[in-house]
Amino acid sequence: MKKVTLTKISDNLTLKVAACILGIICWLKLTYTQPIIHTVTLPLSFYNLNSSTTINAPEAISIQLRAIRACLYSFNPQGSAIHIDAGQLPQGKHTLAITTESLFLPDGITMVHCKPCTIEVLC
């Protein structure tokens, strides 16, 4: 068995360190820009409600969001909600779909899926 000496390890040490740093930088760049899917729970917020409007909906909805890590790190789910205008609905029972437009998401973040995807509103 050959013994590894200190001189063998220190040969081209600068080149080895530079290659290691370059590899780490490439790895960080690639993982930071890859889109990921993150699940958040957002509350429902209804506005323009009539006094006779009855809402059959959960308090919050689980939503899967897709974006690069930089966008998701800057997104604050505690300051967000799903906004639904109940004032434009005529009398009767309505099934409303949760859409990206009701989320007011920042650029670069898209909704992949939500659970439940529809809610019922009785006016």
Number of C-alpha atoms within 10 A of each C-alpha: 3 4 6 8 8 8 9 10 10 10 10 10 12 10 10 13 11 11 12 12 12 12 12 12 11 12 11 11 11 10 12 13 13 11 17 14 17 14 14 14 17 18 17 18 15 14 10 12 16 11 7 9 17 13 16 11 13 11 10 16 21 15 21 17 19 19 20 16 17 13 15 19 9 9 14 8 12 10 8 16 19 19 17 20 12 18 13 9 16 10 11 9 14 15 11 12 14 22 16 14 11 15 18 13 16 11 8 12 18 15 19 14 16 18 12 14 13 15 15 15 18 16 18
